[in-house]
Amino acid sequence: MNFHSIERLTAAAAPIGCLLLFIGCMQTVAQPIRGRDWPQWGGPRRDFKSDSTGLVGRWPARGPKRLWSRPLGEGHSAIIAEDGRLYTMYRKGQQEIVIALDSKTGKTIWEYNYAAPYLPKMDKSYGAGPHSTPLVSGALIIAIGSTGKLFCLEKLTGRKRWGHDLWQEYGGTFLHLGYSSSPIVYKNTLIVQVGGAGRALMAFDLNNGRVIWQALNYINSCSSPIIINVDGQDQLVAFMLDEIIGADTNNGAYIWSHPISAKWDFHFNISTPVWGRDNLLFAAAAYGIGGRALRLTRSGGKTFVKEFWQSERTRVHKENAIRVGDVIYASTGHTGPAFFTAIDAKTGKVFWQDRRFSHANFLYADGRFIILDEDGALGLATPSPNGLTVHSKVQMLTSRSWTVPTLVGRTLFLRDRKIIMALQL
């Protein structure tokens, strides 16, 4: 059965939505990202940093004020936000759902449901998908489910504009844990990691879903791509199964590659690479690989890659990493404890490891980290090369919490595998 025939849309848009939709659809090209929005994986600049200021320096013993909380289904998709709306994805039985919520109340605005039964040999032991985070651009929202189904929806109503099946149509890499990579926009194209011969990377026209380009021969992983600028040239960086690669953002053409392979059969190159203005690119994986810094330089129209350092002590598993100044912060470890760690970006030296947060995802705002560990403990801390000053730590969630927090202004949004909530900071 074609998956398009079993999709179902549930909409609860306000009456004025049709007029706004007509206006919005007149121009669906990618719009400039505003600092107060959180429109994609990793926030405004895809680096997990927020422009929010004026946040309180310490929370009450019971934690920040809870604005609202409501049930949500399984999944690890992060929460994106724009113009008073939140978007994320969750699973209910054999269906996956893209949902739009009112950011002030948590009430459902619309839902888009589609059939997504887990396929043979897919593994839910690490939690059921969806794992990928949606993307909002102009009048559109893009979402990719755990079985490789890609949807472009009209963000005001949730109506489908176009869609593709990355696994069935294009032979994309089958991922045992489910498709996890979050899409990225460049100009008027949507770029996604697919995997396979000639289709490691693909770019689609945002307006109609037409294939703009497809390129390279690499097996996909669970990581998400970023766009960097190397000495004046925009490059797409993708952390694939056995290597990290750089490609031309305009056509997907090969620029460079460097071998990095997680020694496991489940495509465990997961963490998003981190780019620095000094042209150092940090990439890390668990299971015997660790992290490394690559120095990228351009000369004579070519990009040159030099491995600056490598250290297994800097292995990052499924969590995110953030660079502040010359220090990279992340939880490091894999099947056992993963301590919050400070790493010298220039040398790979570990400055310190803090045991108060294990397997934590986090964001940076107003000079502090907002940290959420996998057990649902939420922390507020100031980082430095000398140590982590924890101002507050409180238990906020009770189910497994593998989703990075989202901050919009002074409102923090969290989710685990059961609920979603908003907190006032």
N, C-alpha and C positions, 0 to 999 in steps of 0.2 A: 504493500500500500504506500502511495506517495504521501510523505509527511505533511504536505500542504493541505491534503484533504481532511486532516484530522485536527487542524488548528481551531481554536475557539477564542473569541474576543469577548471580554466582559467590560463594558465601559460605563462610567458614571460621571461623565464630564458635565460641567455647567453649561447652560444654554448658550452663553456667549462664546463657548469653545469653538463652535463651527466658524464664526466670523474670524476669531483669532487664528484658527487653523488655516483659513483661506489666505490671510495676510502672511502667515509664517511660511506657507508653502510656496509663495511667490519667490522666496529666496532661501534655498536650503543649503547654500554653500557654507563651509565651515566659518564660524564667527570667531572673533577674538575672544580669548578666555579672560574673564574678569577674576581678579584676585579673591573676591568675596564668594565665588562659586567653587564647587568641588566637582568638576564635570567629568572626571575620568579616573582611572586607576592612578593612584599616587598624587591626586590633587591637581592644582592649576598647572604646575610645571612637571608633573610626573615624578617628583622627588620627595613626596610626603612632607612637604613644608607648607605651612599656612601663613598668610599675611596678617592674621588676626592679632590684635594688640589689646592691652587693657585687661588681660585675664587675671583672675585673682591668684595670689601667690600661695594660697593654702586652702584646702577644703575643710568643711566641718567633719567631725568624726564619722558621721553617717554618710559622707560623700556629697558630691554636688547635688543641687536641687533637681529632682526628677520632674521633667515637664510632662512626659507621657511615656507609656510603655504598652506594647501590644504583642500578641502572638505573631509569629512568622514561622514558616516552615524551614526544612533543612536547607543547607547550602552554605557556602563560604563567600559568596559574592560580596564585595564591598558596597558601601552606600555612596551614591553620587548625588549631588545637589545642585539645583539651579532655579532661581526665581521662585523660591518658596515651595519647591517640590523636591521630593526625594525619589530616587529610582534604585531598585535593586532586583535581585532574582532569588527565587526559592523553589523548593520541590514539595509537592504534595502527591504521594503515591507514585503513579506512573507518569505524572505530568510535571513539567517545569513551568514557572510563571514569572513573567516580567511584571513588576508592580510599580505604580506611581502612587506616592502618598503625599498628603499635606504635611509639610515640615513642622507646622505649629501644633497639629493635633494628632498626627499619625494615622488619620483616616484614609481609607483607600479612595483614590481618584479614579483609577482604572487598573484593570489587570488584563494581560495577554497570556493565554494558556496554550500550551502545545504538548503533544504527546512526546515523551522522552523516556521510554522504558530502558532500563539498563541492558546493555547488550551482553551476549555471552563473553565470559572472561574479563568483564569489567569488575573492578574491585571497589566495594563500598566500605571496606574496613577502616579507611581513614575519613569516613564521612561522605554522605551522598552529595553529588553536585546539585545545582550548578556551582562552578568554582570561578569562572571568569566574571569580571566586573563590567557592567555596561558603560557606554560612552554617550554623552549628549553633545550634539553639534548642530548649531542652527535650529531648525524646526524638527530635527530627527533625533532618535535614540537608537543606538546599535547595541545588540545583545547577542552573545554566543553561548549556547547551552552545553551541557557536559557531553552530549553525543555529537557535537560538531555542527549543530544547526545554528545558522546565522540569520538574524532578523534585523531589518530596518523598519522601525515603527515611527509614526507621527507622534511626537512627544506630548501633544495636548490631548489626544484621544486614545492613543494606543493602537490605532489602526495600522495594519501592515502596509508598508510601501513596497518592499521587495524582500527576498530572502534566498539563501542558498544552503545546501548541505555540504559542508566542507569535507566530510568523509565519503559520502555517497557520490557526490558529483565530481569531486576533484581528487579522490583517492588520498586524502590527507592522512597523516600518521595516526594510527589507532593508539589511543592512550588508555592504559588499563585503569587509571584513576579518574579518567574523564578529561575532556578538553578543559584547559585552565587558563590559557593565554588571554590577556585582555587587549582589545583592539586599540589602534591609535590612528589619528587623522593627520594627514599632511596635505595642505592646500585643500583641494576638493576631492581627495581620495581617502578611502578607508583602507588601511594596511593591516593585514592579519598574518600570523604565522599559521601555515597549513601543513607543510612537510611533504616530502615525496619528490619524485623526479621532475624537475622543472617547475615545481610549485612549492618550494620551501616557504616562499613569501608570495602573497598575492595582494593586489590593490584593486579595489572596486570603486566605481563612480558612486559617490554618495547619493546622488539624485535618483538613479535608476538601477543600481546594482550591476551595471555592465563591467566586465573584467577590463581593467585598464592595462595591467601587466601582471605577469607571473614569471618567477625567476628562481634559479639556483636549485641545487640538489642536496638537500639536507633533511635529516629526520627531525621532526618537531620535538619539543620538550614542553614542560609546564610553565616556563618563564614567560614574561611579557616584554615586548620590545620597547625601546626608547629611541628618541631622535637626539643626536648630538651635533655639535658643530666643530669640525676639526680644521682649524686654521682657515676658516672661511667657507668650508664645504659642509652642507648638511648631510649627515649619514644616519641610516637606520641601523641600530645595533640590535641583534637578535641572538639570544643565548640558546642555541639549539642543543641536540642530544650530546654530540661529541665535540663541539667547538662553539666558540663565540665568533660571530661574523659581523662585518660591516658592509652595507649595501647602499647603492645610490637611491635616495628617497624618490627620485623622479621616475625610475624605470626598474629598480631592483637589481641593477647590474652589480656584479661582484666587485668589492673594493679590497677587502682583506679578511683574513680568518686567523684564529689561533686555537690550538687544541685544548679543550677542557672537557673531560668526560667523567661523569659521576659513575662510580663502579657499582651499578645496580641496574636491574632490568626494568625499572618503572619510570624511566625518563625523569630522574630526580634533579635535573638542573631546573630549579624552581625560582630562586630569588631573582629579583629584578636588578640588573647592573646599575652601578652608580657612577656618574660622570662628574669630573672636577674641572674647574677652569684652567688648571695646570696641565690639562690633556691627559690626566691619569684616569683610567677606567678600571673600576673595581668590579670583579665578578667572583662569586663564590658558590660552592656546592658542598654537600655533606658527603658521608660515606667514603672517606679516604682521600678526598680531593682538596678541600680547603679553599681559601681565597687567594687571589693574586691581583696585582695591579699591573696594567698594561699602559705604557706610554705610547700615544699615537701622535705622529707628526706627518705633515705633508711637505713634499718637495718634488718639483718637476712633474706635478700632476698625479703623483702617486702617494699613497699612505703607507707609512712604515710603522710596524708594530714591534715593540720591545718589551719583554716581560721584565718588570722592575723588581718584583719580589713575589714569593709564593710561600704560604704558611698554612699547614693543616690546622693550626690553632684558630684560624679565622674562618672556619667553615660555617656557612650559613645554610640552613635547610629550607624550610618553607616560609621563613619570616622575611621581613623587609630590612633594608639597611639604609642609614642616613649619614651623609657626610656633613659635618659642621666644622668649618675651618680646615685644618689638616688632620682631623680625626674622623674615622668611620666608626659608627656605633651600630651594633646588631646583636641579637642573640646568636651565640655560636654553639653548635653541638648538633646531635641528631636524635637517635633513639633514646638516649638517656637525658639527663639534665642539659639545658642549653642556657648558659649563664649570659646575662647582659654584659657586653664586652666593648671596650674602647680600643681601637686599633690605629696606630700611626699610619696615615695614608701614604707617607713617603717611604717607609721602611718595612711595614708589616708587623712591627713590634707591638705586642699586646701591653697596653698601659695598665689595665686592670680588668677584673671580672667581678660582677656583682651578682650574688646569689638570691637577691630578693625578688627578682623577676625571671622566670624560666619560660622559654619558648614564647617570647613576647613580640607583638607587632606594635608599632608606635608611630607618632607624627611629631613634628617640631613646630612650635608656635611661641612667639613672644619670649624667646630665649630659653624655653623649657621643653621637655619631652612629656607627652601624654602617652602613657604606656598601658597596654592591655595584654596581660599574659593569658595563656591558654586555659587557665583555671578561672578566668573571669575577674581577676584582681586588677583594679584600675589605679594607676599611679601618676603622680605629678612630680617631676624631678628636674633638676638643673644639672646638665652634664659639663664635664671639663676633663682635660687629660689627667687630672689628679684624682678623680673619683666622681661618683654619682651622689648628689645631694637629694635625697627623697623627702619632699615636703609633705606629701600625703599619699596614703595607700588605703584603699577600701575595696571590699568585695562587692562588685556590682552585678555580675552575671553568674549563673549557676551551671549552665551547660558549657560544653567545649567551645572555646572562644578563639577561633583562628582568623578572624576577620579584622583587618586594620581599621582603627577608628577614623571617623570623618569629622572635620571641624569646619563650621560655617559661621563666621562672626564669632559670637561667644556661645554658640550652641554646639554641643558634641553629640554625635550620633554613634551608637554602638549596636552590634548584634552578635548573637551566638547562634547555635543551631535550633533555637526554639523561639526567641523573642527579639524584638528591635525596640530601642528606647532612645529618648532625647534627654540630655542633661544640660543644665544652665551653668556655664563657667564664668 
